[in-house]
Amino acid sequence: MIRSDAFRGKRYAVLGLARSGLATVRSLVASGADVTAWDARDEARAQVAGEVTFADPMAIELSGFDGLVLSPGVPLNSHPIANKARDANVPIIGDIELFALARASLPPHRVIGITGTNGKSTTTALLHHMMQTAGLPSLMGGNIGLPILSQQPLPEGGVYVLELSSYQIDLTHSLDCDVALLTNITPDHLDRYDSFLDYAASKERLFHMQHADKLSVIAVDDDPCRMIASRIHHRLRRVSAKDIKDQSRWPSLQGPHNAQNVACAIAACEALGIDAETIEHGLATYPGLAHRMERIGEVAGVLYVNDSKATNPTSTAPALDAYPAIRWLLGGLAKGDDLDACLPHLGNVRAAYAFGEDGGQLAAILRGKVEVSEYPTLRDAALAAAGAASAGETVLLSPACASFDEFRDFEHRGDSFREIVAALRDRGT
């Protein structure tokens, strides 16, 4: 794990002991910090029993703590802990800010920070793969993979590749990325922000944390990103999906959304001095990302694709554009009241199967535009689609919704879909 003398002798309160919170506690304790931690779940607290003092930050005096470390899942706009910490003049931070504070203790390295509404996971995984292809030691963390504080520090010359959600950026104040990258901005997470402008401003903060000699890479395919690019006054490289003319050489990077991801990744690699031949090899050998247009396999001539990572309509649209005869599984917790980004691609949809808490709302939007039916769960919808599908068609899980009505997260949802398909394969259906 990452340890740092920057934390020795300091006092931190940690709220939330899921993956990042648990890694935070262990890193702080190993660094010699005094930690008070809380999670309402007994099993979560049991993981660090004997290592910390247990107390709910809402029930204790916060004055005197050097920081309140929140899980990104704690909503700053509505949870009372935020105002309590501000009243006590205690910084509200996350594990990425702790990583930023620990950087001076680490061997010389570089950091690539990737944010955006869509594409950031693919771009992060792609860049991690390209670093390794180039022979550079690298770690992937942040909003993807293992928490960064739980991983062993890189040797000198290493590259930390961090996917950063808006929630994580909100809790970060000093992360000076060598390359900060923005893929796109579309409406998302509006339950956590007063407006779309506030959400976009959260993304923009990643660039304000950079020093003037560091590089910003911004894909300027949408108006919010163009506006942010216009306000960057240090080194800036504008890229676009239109920069990529031929994707045929890269099997796992098809579609216009991946053209944008590739343009961003190439710019970051070039900034780090990686040559064109090595970049090309990295793109050609990238295996793809789990839960993002992931081909699970075929059963009786029907292709099953897991795109559970598509948690909003804009993210789902490229998947609908990628296959000619789709039985579309969508549903969960809707992030808005429309499917506008998906509607131009309904010509590829043979039928839609809406499920979950907001399945009825989604079905109402689609009714009259495409054949649609409603189901209480993903399993019910998937089995109905499988039963109706013919050889040559694709059963596509691309929910356009959050997963938290039925699942822990989008990975849990995608894994459940894999299990459903595996059972169909075993039955020979």
TILUM-621544 format. One line per 8 residues: number of its first residue (from 0); their letters; for each residue z, x, y of C-alpha. Coordinates in steps of 0.25 Angstrom, whole numbers. Each point is the difference from the previous one (the first is absolute). Layout:
NUM = A = Z/X/Y ~ ...
END
This chain:
0 = MIRSDAFR = 0/0/0 ~ -1/4/15 ~ 13/6/6 ~ 2/4/14 ~ 11/7/8 ~ -4/-10/11 ~ 9/-10/-7 ~ 12/8/-3
8 = GKRYAVLG = 13/-5/5 ~ -7/-13/6 ~ 3/-14/-3 ~ -10/-10/-4 ~ 1/-15/-4 ~ -11/-5/-10 ~ -4/-14/-1 ~ -8/-3/-13
16 = LARSGLAT = 0/8/-13 ~ -14/-3/-6 ~ -9/12/-2 ~ 0/6/14 ~ 14/-3/3 ~ 5/6/-13 ~ -8/13/3 ~ 5/0/14
24 = VRSLVASG = 15/-1/-5 ~ -2/11/-10 ~ -7/9/10 ~ 10/-1/10 ~ 12/2/-9 ~ -7/12/-6 ~ -2/5/14 ~ 15/-1/3
32 = ADVTAWDA = 0/-13/8 ~ 11/-11/0 ~ -7/-13/-5 ~ 5/-14/1 ~ -10/-9/-8 ~ -2/-14/-3 ~ -8/-10/-8 ~ 4/-14/-4
40 = RDEARAQV = -5/3/-15 ~ 11/5/-9 ~ -10/8/-8 ~ -5/7/12 ~ 13/5/4 ~ 4/4/-14 ~ -12/11/1 ~ 8/8/11
48 = AGEVTFAD = 15/-4/-4 ~ 9/12/3 ~ -10/6/10 ~ 1/-8/12 ~ 10/-10/7 ~ -4/-14/-2 ~ 0/-9/12 ~ -9/-10/6
56 = PMAIELSG = -5/5/14 ~ 2/-14/5 ~ 15/0/-3 ~ 3/14/6 ~ 1/7/13 ~ -14/8/2 ~ 4/9/11 ~ 1/14/-4
64 = FDGLVLSP = -11/0/-10 ~ -12/9/2 ~ -9/-10/-5 ~ -2/-13/-7 ~ -11/1/-11 ~ -6/-13/-3 ~ -10/-4/-12 ~ -13/-3/6
72 = GVPLNSHP = 2/-14/-6 ~ 11/-3/10 ~ -7/-8/12 ~ 4/6/13 ~ -5/-12/7 ~ 10/-9/-6 ~ 11/7/-8 ~ 13/1/9
80 = IANKARDA = 3/14/-5 ~ -11/5/10 ~ 7/-6/12 ~ 14/5/-5 ~ -6/14/-2 ~ -6/0/14 ~ 13/-5/6 ~ 7/12/-6
88 = NVPIIGDI = -10/10/4 ~ -3/4/-14 ~ -15/4/-3 ~ -7/-10/-10 ~ -8/9/-9 ~ -7/0/-13 ~ -3/10/-11 ~ -12/5/7
96 = ELFALARA = 7/4/12 ~ 10/8/-9 ~ -12/7/-6 ~ -4/3/14 ~ 13/6/4 ~ 1/8/-13 ~ -14/6/2 ~ 6/13/8
104 = SLPPHRVI = 7/3/-13 ~ -12/-1/-9 ~ -10/12/-3 ~ -12/-1/10 ~ -8/-12/-3 ~ -9/-10/6 ~ 1/-15/0 ~ -11/-11/0
112 = GITGTNGK = 5/-14/4 ~ -9/-12/-4 ~ 2/-14/6 ~ -8/-12/2 ~ 0/-15/-5 ~ -10/3/-12 ~ -5/12/-7 ~ 12/9/3
120 = STTTALLH = 5/0/-15 ~ -14/4/-5 ~ -2/10/11 ~ 14/6/-3 ~ -3/2/-15 ~ -14/5/3 ~ 5/11/10 ~ 11/4/-10
128 = HMMQTAGL = -11/1/-11 ~ -9/8/10 ~ 12/10/3 ~ 2/2/-14 ~ -15/2/-3 ~ 0/10/11 ~ 12/8/-6 ~ 10/-4/11
136 = PSLMGGNI = 14/-4/-5 ~ 2/-14/4 ~ 10/-12/-1 ~ -3/-14/2 ~ 11/-9/5 ~ 4/-10/11 ~ -5/-14/-3 ~ -6/4/-13
144 = GLPILSQQ = 5/8/-13 ~ 14/6/0 ~ 9/0/13 ~ -3/13/7 ~ 15/4/0 ~ 1/0/-15 ~ -11/10/-2 ~ 1/15/-1
152 = PLPEGGVY = -4/7/13 ~ -14/6/0 ~ -2/15/0 ~ -6/7/13 ~ -14/-6/3 ~ 3/-13/-6 ~ -5/-13/5 ~ 9/-13/1
160 = VLELSSYQ = -9/-12/-1 ~ 7/-13/5 ~ -4/-14/0 ~ 8/-7/12 ~ 1/-15/1 ~ 3/-6/14 ~ 15/-2/-5 ~ 1/15/-3
168 = IDLTHSLD = -5/4/13 ~ 9/-9/7 ~ 12/8/-6 ~ -7/13/4 ~ 2/8/13 ~ -4/14/-2 ~ -11/2/-11 ~ -10/9/6
176 = CDVALLTN = -12/-1/-9 ~ -10/11/-1 ~ -10/-11/-3 ~ 3/-14/4 ~ -10/-10/-6 ~ -2/-15/3 ~ -10/-8/-9 ~ 0/-13/7
184 = ITPDHLDR = 8/-11/6 ~ 0/-15/-4 ~ 10/-11/1 ~ 11/2/-10 ~ 16/0/-1 ~ 0/-9/12 ~ 14/-6/-5 ~ 5/14/4
192 = YDSFLDYA = -6/1/14 ~ 0/-9/13 ~ -15/1/0 ~ -12/7/-6 ~ 0/9/12 ~ 14/5/-3 ~ -4/2/-15 ~ -12/9/5
200 = ASKERLFH = 9/7/10 ~ 9/4/-12 ~ -12/7/-7 ~ -3/7/13 ~ 14/6/1 ~ -5/10/-11 ~ -9/7/10 ~ 10/0/11
208 = MQHADKLS = 9/8/-9 ~ -10/11/-1 ~ 0/13/9 ~ -13/3/8 ~ -5/10/-10 ~ 0/-9/-12 ~ -12/-9/-4 ~ -2/-15/0
216 = VIAVDDDP = -10/-6/-9 ~ -3/-15/3 ~ -11/-9/-6 ~ -6/-7/11 ~ -6/-12/-8 ~ 9/-10/7 ~ 4/-3/14 ~ 15/3/-1
224 = CRMIASRI = -3/14/-6 ~ -10/2/11 ~ 10/-4/10 ~ 11/10/-6 ~ -11/11/0 ~ -2/-2/15 ~ 14/3/2 ~ 1/13/-7
232 = HHRLRRVS = 1/12/9 ~ 1/11/-10 ~ -10/5/-11 ~ -7/-13/-5 ~ -11/-2/-10 ~ -7/-13/-1 ~ -6/-4/-14 ~ -6/-13/-5
240 = AKDIKDQS = -5/-6/-14 ~ -14/2/6 ~ 1/15/-1 ~ -1/-1/-15 ~ -14/-2/-4 ~ 0/1/-15 ~ 12/-3/-9 ~ -7/1/-13
248 = RWPSLQGP = 5/13/-4 ~ 15/-5/0 ~ 2/-10/-11 ~ 14/-5/5 ~ -3/-1/14 ~ -11/-11/1 ~ -1/-10/11 ~ 1/0/15
256 = HNAQNVAC = 15/0/1 ~ 0/13/-8 ~ -11/6/9 ~ 11/-1/11 ~ 10/6/-9 ~ -9/12/-4 ~ -4/2/15 ~ 15/1/3
264 = AIAACEAL = 3/9/-11 ~ -12/10/3 ~ 5/1/14 ~ 14/4/-5 ~ -5/10/-10 ~ -9/7/10 ~ 12/1/10 ~ 7/7/-11
272 = GIDAETIE = -11/10/-2 ~ -5/-5/-14 ~ -15/3/-2 ~ -11/-10/-2 ~ -2/3/-15 ~ 15/-2/-3 ~ 0/-13/8 ~ -12/-5/-8
280 = HGLATYPG = 7/4/-13 ~ 12/-8/3 ~ -7/-12/4 ~ -8/0/-13 ~ 12/2/-9 ~ 10/-10/7 ~ 4/-9/-11 ~ 4/-12/8
288 = LAHRMERI = 13/-7/4 ~ 8/-9/-9 ~ 0/-15/4 ~ -12/3/10 ~ -13/-6/-6 ~ 5/6/-13 ~ -9/-3/-12 ~ 10/-4/-11
296 = GEVAGVLY = -11/-2/-11 ~ -9/-10/-6 ~ 4/-11/-10 ~ -12/-8/-6 ~ -9/5/10 ~ 9/-4/12 ~ 4/11/10 ~ 15/-1/5
304 = VNDSKATN = 3/7/13 ~ 14/2/5 ~ 0/0/16 ~ 14/-4/1 ~ 1/10/12 ~ -8/-10/8 ~ 11/-7/7 ~ -8/-6/12
312 = PTSTAPAL = -13/-6/1 ~ -7/12/7 ~ 4/8/-12 ~ -5/-10/-10 ~ -14/-1/7 ~ -6/13/-5 ~ 4/-4/-14 ~ -7/-13/1
320 = DAYPAIRW = -12/8/5 ~ 0/9/-12 ~ -3/-9/-12 ~ -11/-10/-1 ~ 7/-11/-9 ~ 15/-1/3 ~ 11/-9/-5 ~ 10/3/11
328 = LLGGLAKG = 15/0/-2 ~ 7/-1/14 ~ 13/-5/4 ~ 15/4/3 ~ 6/0/14 ~ -11/-2/10 ~ 0/9/12 ~ -7/-9/9
336 = DDLDACLP = -7/-14/0 ~ -14/4/-3 ~ -9/8/-9 ~ -11/3/10 ~ -3/14/-4 ~ -3/-5/-14 ~ -9/-12/3 ~ -13/8/2
344 = HLGNVRAA = 1/5/-15 ~ 3/-14/-6 ~ -15/1/-5 ~ 5/10/-11 ~ 12/-10/-4 ~ -3/-9/-12 ~ 14/-6/1 ~ 13/2/7
352 = YAFGEDGG = 14/-1/-7 ~ 11/-1/10 ~ 14/3/-5 ~ 14/2/6 ~ 8/-5/11 ~ -11/-2/10 ~ -11/-3/-11 ~ -2/-14/6
360 = QLAAILRG = -2/5/14 ~ -11/9/-5 ~ -6/-10/-9 ~ -1/-9/12 ~ -8/10/8 ~ -10/3/-11 ~ -2/-15/-4 ~ -14/-4/3
368 = KVEVSEYP = -5/14/1 ~ 2/4/-15 ~ 6/-6/-13 ~ 15/2/1 ~ 12/-4/-8 ~ 15/3/1 ~ 11/6/-9 ~ 14/3/1
376 = TLRDAALA = 0/14/-5 ~ -10/12/-1 ~ 1/-1/-15 ~ -5/-15/0 ~ -11/3/10 ~ -4/13/-8 ~ -1/-8/-13 ~ -8/-11/6
384 = AAGAASAG = -10/10/6 ~ -1/7/-13 ~ -3/-13/-7 ~ -11/-3/9 ~ -6/13/2 ~ -13/4/-7 ~ -6/14/-4 ~ -5/7/12
392 = ETVLLSPA = 11/-6/10 ~ 12/6/6 ~ 14/-5/0 ~ 5/6/13 ~ 15/0/4 ~ -1/3/15 ~ 11/-9/5 ~ -2/1/16
400 = CASFDEFR = 15/-3/0 ~ 14/7/-1 ~ 6/0/-14 ~ 14/-3/3 ~ 1/-14/-5 ~ -2/3/-14 ~ 0/16/-1 ~ 8/11/5
408 = DFEHRGDS = -12/7/7 ~ -15/1/-2 ~ 2/10/-11 ~ 8/-10/-8 ~ -11/-10/2 ~ -11/9/-4 ~ 8/5/-13 ~ 2/-15/-4
416 = FREIVAAL = -15/-2/1 ~ -2/12/-8 ~ 9/-6/-11 ~ -7/-13/1 ~ -13/6/-3 ~ 5/9/-11 ~ 5/-12/-7 ~ -14/-6/2
424 = RDRGT = -6/12/-6 ~ 9/0/-12 ~ -4/-14/-3 ~ -14/3/2 ~ -2/-11/10
END
